[in-house]
Amino acid sequence: MPFTPARFGAKVRDLRVAFEATPADIAYATGISSERWDQLELGRVAPTGDEILIIADHFGCDFTWLIEDDAVNPDENVRTLSDWRGID
């Protein structure tokens, strides 16, 4: 259950890209500045507890997945109803 800023940064970068958001979009929605977001994505700084909770809330993900390097994102293996039923 280790935590490293680099792994956290990779996870939040992947989330931002998946949501097709820019750092400016994230700053507007969360109150975390674009500059701070860039530092978090690059793994240069560790997030505060508040930032972790804000980010988890914004992206609708479990905060424990964000802070555990080896945790698997529970949403990665979820199929939507349309995928399950074969609907395009």
C-alpha positions in Angstrom: 0.0 0.0 0.0 2.8 2.5 -0.8 2.2 5.9 -2.1 4.4 7.8 -4.5 3.7 11.2 -6.0 4.8 9.9 -9.4 2.1 7.2 -9.5 -0.5 9.5 -8.2 0.4 12.0 -10.9 0.1 9.3 -13.6 -3.4 8.4 -12.3 -4.7 12.0 -12.2 -3.2 12.7 -15.7 -5.0 9.6 -17.1 -8.2 10.7 -15.4 -7.9 14.2 -16.9 -7.2 12.9 -20.3 -10.1 10.4 -20.1 -12.4 13.2 -19.2 -11.0 15.3 -22.1 -10.2 18.1 -19.7 -7.4 20.7 -19.7 -5.6 21.7 -16.5 -7.5 25.0 -16.8 -10.8 23.0 -16.8 -9.7 21.2 -13.7 -8.6 24.5 -12.0 -12.0 26.0 -12.7 -13.9 23.0 -11.5 -11.9 22.1 -8.4 -10.1 25.3 -7.2 -6.7 23.6 -7.7 -4.6 26.0 -9.8 -3.4 24.9 -13.2 0.2 25.4 -12.0 -0.4 23.1 -9.0 -2.2 20.6 -11.2 0.8 20.5 -13.5 3.1 19.8 -10.5 0.8 17.0 -9.3 0.6 15.4 -12.7 4.3 15.4 -13.0 4.7 13.9 -9.6 6.9 16.8 -8.4 4.7 17.4 -5.3 2.6 15.3 -3.1 -1.1 16.1 -2.9 -2.7 17.4 0.3 -5.5 15.4 1.9 -8.0 18.0 0.8 -6.7 17.8 -2.8 -7.0 14.0 -2.9 -10.7 14.3 -1.7 -11.5 17.1 -4.1 -10.0 15.2 -7.1 -11.7 11.9 -6.1 -15.0 13.8 -5.9 -14.5 15.6 -9.1 -13.8 12.5 -11.1 -16.2 10.3 -9.1 -13.5 7.8 -8.1 -12.5 6.1 -4.9 -9.9 8.2 -3.1 -8.1 5.0 -1.9 -7.4 4.1 -5.5 -5.7 7.4 -6.0 -3.4 7.0 -3.0 -2.4 3.3 -3.2 0.2 2.8 -5.9 -0.7 -0.8 -6.6 -4.5 -0.4 -6.3 -6.6 -1.4 -9.4 -9.2 1.1 -10.6 -12.5 -0.6 -10.0 -14.0 1.3 -12.9 -11.6 -0.1 -15.4 -13.3 -3.5 -15.6 -16.8 -2.2 -15.5 -18.8 -2.7 -18.6 -21.7 -0.5 -19.4 -25.1 -2.0 -19.9 -24.9 -1.3 -23.6 -21.5 -3.1 -23.8 -23.0 -6.1 -22.0 -26.0 -6.3 -24.3 -24.0 -5.7 -27.4 -25.7 -2.4 -28.2 -23.8 0.2 -30.2 
